[in-house]
Amino acid sequence: MKKILVTTDFSTHSKAGIRFAIQLAGRMKAELVFFHCFQALIPTTIHRNRIENSMQEQAEKHLKKLEKFVAGLYRSMHVAAAGYRCVVKEELSPESAILEYAVREKFDFICISTRGAGGVQKIIGTNTSNVIRKSAVPVIAVPHTYRVREIKKIMYASDLENFDREISEVSALARAIEARVDVAHYSFSSKLMAAREILAAETWARKYAELDQVYLENFDVNEPFAAQLDRLVKKANPALIVFFTHTSLSWFDKIFTTSRSEKFSFVTKTPMLVYRKKD
C-alpha cells in the first residue's frame, strides 16, 4: 500500500493539502499519515527534572489537536475516516522534520499546502522549493485556494530527458487513480520537429493506454514560461501537473522564481506533483 505524509500547521490554508490527500488516497487506496511539527515552550524557571514531562505534555496536547483537526475535515468532506494516523514531532525546523521523517518511514509522497506571493514560493511552515529540491520523496504542492474536484486528468510537463522512464512512472500513477495523461513540451521552433518524433502519439499510446493528448508548444522567449503554461493548463484543465526536477538549480526553479508582483493563476489553482529526476 502507498503511504502519503500530509503536513499541517492547523491553519485554514493547510486544509487544502489535507483535502487533496484524502481525495487522492481514496482513489489509490493509500495510507495517510498526518504530520505536525511544533516547537516546545519550556519556561526558564522550570526545574530540569520537569523538562521531559513538560515536552511530553505538549506533544500529547498537539496530538489531540491534530486528531480533532483532521477528524473535522473528514466530516466536512463527508468521507469515512479510515486508514490514517496522526503524528507530532518537536523540532525547530519543520522542513528538516518533514524530510527526515518521510525518508525514515519510507513514504511514497509528501503532500503539503502552499500559500503567498508567487504561489509555489511560500509553503505552510517552510519553503516549498527547498523541500522539493532536497526531498528524495516526491512532493505534492497543493495551493491553498484548491477546491476538491474530480481527478480525471494529469498533465505531465516534460523536458524530454529520460522520457520513457518518466512517462512510465506518470502512467502508473494515472492507472492507480483511474486518470488520463496529457503530455506537454515546450521547445524552440527549430527543435519542434525532433520533439515531435520523440513524442509520436501513436507510438506511446500503444505502450501507455492512459495517454490522451500530446501538446507540442513553441516556446516564446519574450514571455515567462509559466504564463505560457498557464494558458495550456486552462485549456487542458488537468487536476494535477507533474514535473521531474534535478536537485540542483533547474528549469523548475527558474520557472517559479518570480518577483513579488508576478502571480501565475495556474499555480494558485492546480496541485503540482514534483519528482526528483533519476540519473
Contacts in CASP RR format, 6 or more apart in sequence:
PFRMAT RR
TARGET T0000
AUTHOR 0000-0000-0000
METHOD contacts of the structure
MODEL  1
MKKILVTTDFSTHSKAGIRFAIQLAGRMKAELVFFHCFQALIPTTIHRNR
IENSMQEQAEKHLKKLEKFVAGLYRSMHVAAAGYRCVVKEELSPESAILE
YAVREKFDFICISTRGAGGVQKIIGTNTSNVIRKSAVPVIAVPHTYRVRE
IKKIMYASDLENFDREISEVSALARAIEARVDVAHYSFSSKLMAAREILA
AETWARKYAELDQVYLENFDVNEPFAAQLDRLVKKANPALIVFFTHTSLS
WFDKIFTTSRSEKFSFVTKTPMLVYRKKD
1 29 0 8 1.000
1 30 0 8 1.000
1 31 0 8 1.000
2 25 0 8 1.000
2 28 0 8 1.000
2 29 0 8 1.000
2 30 0 8 1.000
2 31 0 8 1.000
2 108 0 8 1.000
2 109 0 8 1.000
2 176 0 8 1.000
3 30 0 8 1.000
3 31 0 8 1.000
3 32 0 8 1.000
3 33 0 8 1.000
3 105 0 8 1.000
3 106 0 8 1.000
3 107 0 8 1.000
3 108 0 8 1.000
3 109 0 8 1.000
4 21 0 8 1.000
4 24 0 8 1.000
4 25 0 8 1.000
4 30 0 8 1.000
4 31 0 8 1.000
4 32 0 8 1.000
4 33 0 8 1.000
4 107 0 8 1.000
4 108 0 8 1.000
4 109 0 8 1.000
4 110 0 8 1.000
4 111 0 8 1.000
4 140 0 8 1.000
5 33 0 8 1.000
5 35 0 8 1.000
5 98 0 8 1.000
5 101 0 8 1.000
5 102 0 8 1.000
5 105 0 8 1.000
5 107 0 8 1.000
5 109 0 8 1.000
5 110 0 8 1.000
5 111 0 8 1.000
5 137 0 8 1.000
6 17 0 8 1.000
6 18 0 8 1.000
6 21 0 8 1.000
6 32 0 8 1.000
6 33 0 8 1.000
6 34 0 8 1.000
6 35 0 8 1.000
6 111 0 8 1.000
6 112 0 8 1.000
7 14 0 8 1.000
7 34 0 8 1.000
7 35 0 8 1.000
7 36 0 8 1.000
7 37 0 8 1.000
7 94 0 8 1.000
7 98 0 8 1.000
7 110 0 8 1.000
7 111 0 8 1.000
7 112 0 8 1.000
7 113 0 8 1.000
7 124 0 8 1.000
8 14 0 8 1.000
8 15 0 8 1.000
8 17 0 8 1.000
8 18 0 8 1.000
8 34 0 8 1.000
8 35 0 8 1.000
8 36 0 8 1.000
8 66 0 8 1.000
8 69 0 8 1.000
8 70 0 8 1.000
8 113 0 8 1.000
8 124 0 8 1.000
9 36 0 8 1.000
9 94 0 8 1.000
9 124 0 8 1.000
9 125 0 8 1.000
10 36 0 8 1.000
10 65 0 8 1.000
10 66 0 8 1.000
10 69 0 8 1.000
11 124 0 8 1.000
12 144 0 8 1.000
13 113 0 8 1.000
13 115 0 8 1.000
13 124 0 8 1.000
13 144 0 8 1.000
14 113 0 8 1.000
14 124 0 8 1.000
14 144 0 8 1.000
15 73 0 8 1.000
15 113 0 8 1.000
16 113 0 8 1.000
16 142 0 8 1.000
16 143 0 8 1.000
16 144 0 8 1.000
16 145 0 8 1.000
16 146 0 8 1.000
17 111 0 8 1.000
17 112 0 8 1.000
17 113 0 8 1.000
17 140 0 8 1.000
17 142 0 8 1.000
17 146 0 8 1.000
17 271 0 8 1.000
18 34 0 8 1.000
18 70 0 8 1.000
18 73 0 8 1.000
18 111 0 8 1.000
18 113 0 8 1.000
19 73 0 8 1.000
19 77 0 8 1.000
19 146 0 8 1.000
19 148 0 8 1.000
20 111 0 8 1.000
20 140 0 8 1.000
20 142 0 8 1.000
20 146 0 8 1.000
20 148 0 8 1.000
20 271 0 8 1.000
21 32 0 8 1.000
21 111 0 8 1.000
21 140 0 8 1.000
21 142 0 8 1.000
22 32 0 8 1.000
22 73 0 8 1.000
22 74 0 8 1.000
22 77 0 8 1.000
22 79 0 8 1.000
23 77 0 8 1.000
23 148 0 8 1.000
23 151 0 8 1.000
24 30 0 8 1.000
24 111 0 8 1.000
24 140 0 8 1.000
24 151 0 8 1.000
24 177 0 8 1.000
25 31 0 8 1.000
25 32 0 8 1.000
25 84 0 8 1.000
27 151 0 8 1.000
27 176 0 8 1.000
27 177 0 8 1.000
27 178 0 8 1.000
28 173 0 8 1.000
28 176 0 8 1.000
28 177 0 8 1.000
30 108 0 8 1.000
30 109 0 8 1.000
31 83 0 8 1.000
31 84 0 8 1.000
31 85 0 8 1.000
32 83 0 8 1.000
32 84 0 8 1.000
32 85 0 8 1.000
33 84 0 8 1.000
33 85 0 8 1.000
33 86 0 8 1.000
33 87 0 8 1.000
33 105 0 8 1.000
33 107 0 8 1.000
34 66 0 8 1.000
34 70 0 8 1.000
34 84 0 8 1.000
34 85 0 8 1.000
34 86 0 8 1.000
34 87 0 8 1.000
35 86 0 8 1.000
35 87 0 8 1.000
35 88 0 8 1.000
35 89 0 8 1.000
35 97 0 8 1.000
35 98 0 8 1.000
35 101 0 8 1.000
36 62 0 8 1.000
36 65 0 8 1.000
36 66 0 8 1.000
36 86 0 8 1.000
36 87 0 8 1.000
36 88 0 8 1.000
36 89 0 8 1.000
37 88 0 8 1.000
37 89 0 8 1.000
37 90 0 8 1.000
37 91 0 8 1.000
37 94 0 8 1.000
37 97 0 8 1.000
37 98 0 8 1.000
38 58 0 8 1.000
38 59 0 8 1.000
38 62 0 8 1.000
38 88 0 8 1.000
38 89 0 8 1.000
38 90 0 8 1.000
38 91 0 8 1.000
39 90 0 8 1.000
39 91 0 8 1.000
39 92 0 8 1.000
40 54 0 8 1.000
40 55 0 8 1.000
40 58 0 8 1.000
40 59 0 8 1.000
40 90 0 8 1.000
41 58 0 8 1.000
42 51 0 8 1.000
42 54 0 8 1.000
42 55 0 8 1.000
43 54 0 8 1.000
46 54 0 8 1.000
55 90 0 8 1.000
58 90 0 8 1.000
59 88 0 8 1.000
59 90 0 8 1.000
62 88 0 8 1.000
63 86 0 8 1.000
63 87 0 8 1.000
63 88 0 8 1.000
66 86 0 8 1.000
66 88 0 8 1.000
67 86 0 8 1.000
70 81 0 8 1.000
70 84 0 8 1.000
70 86 0 8 1.000
71 81 0 8 1.000
74 80 0 8 1.000
74 81 0 8 1.000
75 81 0 8 1.000
77 148 0 8 1.000
87 101 0 8 1.000
89 97 0 8 1.000
89 101 0 8 1.000
91 97 0 8 1.000
93 126 0 8 1.000
94 125 0 8 1.000
94 126 0 8 1.000
95 125 0 8 1.000
95 126 0 8 1.000
95 127 0 8 1.000
95 130 0 8 1.000
95 131 0 8 1.000
95 134 0 8 1.000
98 110 0 8 1.000
98 112 0 8 1.000
98 126 0 8 1.000
98 131 0 8 1.000
99 131 0 8 1.000
99 134 0 8 1.000
99 135 0 8 1.000
99 137 0 8 1.000
101 107 0 8 1.000
102 110 0 8 1.000
102 135 0 8 1.000
102 137 0 8 1.000
103 136 0 8 1.000
103 137 0 8 1.000
107 137 0 8 1.000
108 137 0 8 1.000
108 138 0 8 1.000
109 137 0 8 1.000
109 138 0 8 1.000
109 139 0 8 1.000
109 140 0 8 1.000
109 273 0 8 1.000
110 131 0 8 1.000
110 135 0 8 1.000
110 137 0 8 1.000
110 138 0 8 1.000
110 139 0 8 1.000
110 140 0 8 1.000
111 139 0 8 1.000
111 140 0 8 1.000
111 142 0 8 1.000
112 123 0 8 1.000
112 124 0 8 1.000
112 128 0 8 1.000
112 131 0 8 1.000
112 139 0 8 1.000
112 140 0 8 1.000
112 141 0 8 1.000
112 142 0 8 1.000
113 123 0 8 1.000
113 124 0 8 1.000
113 141 0 8 1.000
113 142 0 8 1.000
113 143 0 8 1.000
113 144 0 8 1.000
114 120 0 8 1.000
114 121 0 8 1.000
114 122 0 8 1.000
114 123 0 8 1.000
114 124 0 8 1.000
114 128 0 8 1.000
114 141 0 8 1.000
114 142 0 8 1.000
114 143 0 8 1.000
114 144 0 8 1.000
115 122 0 8 1.000
115 123 0 8 1.000
115 124 0 8 1.000
115 143 0 8 1.000
115 144 0 8 1.000
116 122 0 8 1.000
116 144 0 8 1.000
117 260 0 8 1.000
117 263 0 8 1.000
118 256 0 8 1.000
118 258 0 8 1.000
118 260 0 8 1.000
118 262 0 8 1.000
118 263 0 8 1.000
118 264 0 8 1.000
118 267 0 8 1.000
119 143 0 8 1.000
119 256 0 8 1.000
119 263 0 8 1.000
119 264 0 8 1.000
119 267 0 8 1.000
119 268 0 8 1.000
120 128 0 8 1.000
120 129 0 8 1.000
120 141 0 8 1.000
120 256 0 8 1.000
120 267 0 8 1.000
120 272 0 8 1.000
121 127 0 8 1.000
121 128 0 8 1.000
121 129 0 8 1.000
121 256 0 8 1.000
121 257 0 8 1.000
121 258 0 8 1.000
122 128 0 8 1.000
123 131 0 8 1.000
123 141 0 8 1.000
124 144 0 8 1.000
128 139 0 8 1.000
128 141 0 8 1.000
129 253 0 8 1.000
129 256 0 8 1.000
129 257 0 8 1.000
131 139 0 8 1.000
132 139 0 8 1.000
132 141 0 8 1.000
132 245 0 8 1.000
132 252 0 8 1.000
132 274 0 8 1.000
133 245 0 8 1.000
133 247 0 8 1.000
133 248 0 8 1.000
133 253 0 8 1.000
134 247 0 8 1.000
135 276 0 8 1.000
136 276 0 8 1.000
138 273 0 8 1.000
138 274 0 8 1.000
138 275 0 8 1.000
138 276 0 8 1.000
139 273 0 8 1.000
139 274 0 8 1.000
140 240 0 8 1.000
140 271 0 8 1.000
140 272 0 8 1.000
140 273 0 8 1.000
140 274 0 8 1.000
141 271 0 8 1.000
141 272 0 8 1.000
141 273 0 8 1.000
141 274 0 8 1.000
142 271 0 8 1.000
143 267 0 8 1.000
143 268 0 8 1.000
143 269 0 8 1.000
143 270 0 8 1.000
143 271 0 8 1.000
145 268 0 8 1.000
145 269 0 8 1.000
146 269 0 8 1.000
146 270 0 8 1.000
146 271 0 8 1.000
149 239 0 8 1.000
150 239 0 8 1.000
151 177 0 8 1.000
151 179 0 8 1.000
151 239 0 8 1.000
151 240 0 8 1.000
152 179 0 8 1.000
152 180 0 8 1.000
152 239 0 8 1.000
153 179 0 8 1.000
153 180 0 8 1.000
153 181 0 8 1.000
153 182 0 8 1.000
153 212 0 8 1.000
153 236 0 8 1.000
153 237 0 8 1.000
153 238 0 8 1.000
153 239 0 8 1.000
154 170 0 8 1.000
154 173 0 8 1.000
154 174 0 8 1.000
154 179 0 8 1.000
154 180 0 8 1.000
154 181 0 8 1.000
154 182 0 8 1.000
154 238 0 8 1.000
154 239 0 8 1.000
154 240 0 8 1.000
154 241 0 8 1.000
154 242 0 8 1.000
155 181 0 8 1.000
155 182 0 8 1.000
155 183 0 8 1.000
155 184 0 8 1.000
155 232 0 8 1.000
155 233 0 8 1.000
155 236 0 8 1.000
155 238 0 8 1.000
155 240 0 8 1.000
155 241 0 8 1.000
155 242 0 8 1.000
156 166 0 8 1.000
156 167 0 8 1.000
156 170 0 8 1.000
156 181 0 8 1.000
156 182 0 8 1.000
156 183 0 8 1.000
156 184 0 8 1.000
156 241 0 8 1.000
156 242 0 8 1.000
157 184 0 8 1.000
157 185 0 8 1.000
157 229 0 8 1.000
157 241 0 8 1.000
157 242 0 8 1.000
157 243 0 8 1.000
158 166 0 8 1.000
158 167 0 8 1.000
158 183 0 8 1.000
158 184 0 8 1.000
158 185 0 8 1.000
158 244 0 8 1.000
159 185 0 8 1.000
159 244 0 8 1.000
159 251 0 8 1.000
160 185 0 8 1.000
160 195 0 8 1.000
160 198 0 8 1.000
160 199 0 8 1.000
161 244 0 8 1.000
161 277 0 8 1.000
162 244 0 8 1.000
162 277 0 8 1.000
162 278 0 8 1.000
163 198 0 8 1.000
163 199 0 8 1.000
165 278 0 8 1.000
166 244 0 8 1.000
166 275 0 8 1.000
167 181 0 8 1.000
167 183 0 8 1.000
167 204 0 8 1.000
167 208 0 8 1.000
167 211 0 8 1.000
168 208 0 8 1.000
169 275 0 8 1.000
170 181 0 8 1.000
170 242 0 8 1.000
171 181 0 8 1.000
171 208 0 8 1.000
171 210 0 8 1.000
171 211 0 8 1.000
173 179 0 8 1.000
173 242 0 8 1.000
173 273 0 8 1.000
174 180 0 8 1.000
174 181 0 8 1.000
174 210 0 8 1.000
175 210 0 8 1.000
179 210 0 8 1.000
179 239 0 8 1.000
179 240 0 8 1.000
180 210 0 8 1.000
180 211 0 8 1.000
180 212 0 8 1.000
181 208 0 8 1.000
181 210 0 8 1.000
181 211 0 8 1.000
181 212 0 8 1.000
182 212 0 8 1.000
182 213 0 8 1.000
182 214 0 8 1.000
182 215 0 8 1.000
182 236 0 8 1.000
182 238 0 8 1.000
183 199 0 8 1.000
183 204 0 8 1.000
183 211 0 8 1.000
183 213 0 8 1.000
183 214 0 8 1.000
183 215 0 8 1.000
184 215 0 8 1.000
184 217 0 8 1.000
184 229 0 8 1.000
184 232 0 8 1.000
184 236 0 8 1.000
185 195 0 8 1.000
185 199 0 8 1.000
185 214 0 8 1.000
185 215 0 8 1.000
185 216 0 8 1.000
185 217 0 8 1.000
186 217 0 8 1.000
186 218 0 8 1.000
186 219 0 8 1.000
186 225 0 8 1.000
186 228 0 8 1.000
186 229 0 8 1.000
187 195 0 8 1.000
187 216 0 8 1.000
187 217 0 8 1.000
187 218 0 8 1.000
187 219 0 8 1.000
188 218 0 8 1.000
188 219 0 8 1.000
189 218 0 8 1.000
192 216 0 8 1.000
192 218 0 8 1.000
195 216 0 8 1.000
196 216 0 8 1.000
199 214 0 8 1.000
199 216 0 8 1.000
201 211 0 8 1.000
201 214 0 8 1.000
204 211 0 8 1.000
204 214 0 8 1.000
205 211 0 8 1.000
213 236 0 8 1.000
215 232 0 8 1.000
215 236 0 8 1.000
217 228 0 8 1.000
217 232 0 8 1.000
219 225 0 8 1.000
219 228 0 8 1.000
220 228 0 8 1.000
224 255 0 8 1.000
224 258 0 8 1.000
224 262 0 8 1.000
224 264 0 8 1.000
225 251 0 8 1.000
225 254 0 8 1.000
225 255 0 8 1.000
226 255 0 8 1.000
226 256 0 8 1.000
226 258 0 8 1.000
226 264 0 8 1.000
226 266 0 8 1.000
226 267 0 8 1.000
227 264 0 8 1.000
229 255 0 8 1.000
229 266 0 8 1.000
230 264 0 8 1.000
230 265 0 8 1.000
230 266 0 8 1.000
233 241 0 8 1.000
233 266 0 8 1.000
233 270 0 8 1.000
234 265 0 8 1.000
234 266 0 8 1.000
238 270 0 8 1.000
239 270 0 8 1.000
239 271 0 8 1.000
240 270 0 8 1.000
240 271 0 8 1.000
240 272 0 8 1.000
240 273 0 8 1.000
241 266 0 8 1.000
241 270 0 8 1.000
241 271 0 8 1.000
241 272 0 8 1.000
241 273 0 8 1.000
242 272 0 8 1.000
242 273 0 8 1.000
242 274 0 8 1.000
242 275 0 8 1.000
243 252 0 8 1.000
243 272 0 8 1.000
243 273 0 8 1.000
243 274 0 8 1.000
243 275 0 8 1.000
244 274 0 8 1.000
244 275 0 8 1.000
244 276 0 8 1.000
244 277 0 8 1.000
245 251 0 8 1.000
245 252 0 8 1.000
245 253 0 8 1.000
245 274 0 8 1.000
245 275 0 8 1.000
245 276 0 8 1.000
245 277 0 8 1.000
246 276 0 8 1.000
246 277 0 8 1.000
247 276 0 8 1.000
247 277 0 8 1.000
252 274 0 8 1.000
256 267 0 8 1.000
258 264 0 8 1.000
END
